Amino acid sequence: MARVWFVRPENRLIALGGQPAYEGPLESFIWSLDLGLHRFYTEGPLARDSGPPPQEFTREDLVLVEVTPADITPGSNYREGFYSSPYSPRTAIARLGPPYRERSTG
């Protein structure tokens, strides 16, 4: 499962809320978050924030999508690491719905 993170770049990349905002198949994020191969950003890792999910975002906040080896299908040119969306967290929420939903344990 690919993970979408809201990230604040400070002295390091801080994952806001300490958890992914969304999780799902990589294909579900490629078009909605405009994740071209040219948007590879970093191999990571992210520093996790221990606070609650953010209520407000700054202009500098990023949307990064984490691609794991399990997300890479044969013939794909994506690689393991983080891809940057050109959209703000606020726009990502408008496109994907409410973030930080409860994850089922079943």
Secondary structure, DSSP 8 states (H G I E B T S, - for coil): -EEEEEEEESSSEEEGGGS-SEEE-THHHHTTTT--GGGEEES---EE--S---SS--TT-EEEEEE-GGG--TT----SEEEE-SS-HHHHHHHH-SSS------
